[in-house]
Amino acid sequence: MIHLVLALIFQGVVGFTTGLWWQGAAIASTFYIAREHAQAEYRWIERYGLGRRANMPWWGPFDLRVWHDIHSWADWILPIVGTITLAVLMK
């Protein structure tokens, strides 16, 4: 939930200062997508890669076995939905 709030705050700063609500949404959402992707990489390396990044295949972060927790999904989906909603409302 905190990711949603922080994404909306960042989007608000961009939107109110520049009027570019969609760009603010894109930047804030991309940040949380990338963050959760990196977290999935770390989970894959820890569980299946013997602790070594070199053992991870390119598809490791997309392996659904490391996306078992609803919080992992919500941490990137909620900022996307929230910032898109705000961008639509502000247009």
DACOR-V468798 format. One record per run of one state. SS is the DSSP state (helix for helix, strand for strand, loop for the rest). FROM is the first residue (numbers start at 1). TO is the last residue. If there is no record, write none. Layout:
SS,FROM,TO ; SS,FROM,TO
This chain:
loop,1,1 ; helix,2,18 ; loop,19,20 ; helix,21,48 ; loop,49,52 ; helix,53,55 ; loop,56,59 ; helix,60,62 ; loop,63,63 ; helix,64,66 ; loop,67,69 ; helix,70,90 ; loop,91,91
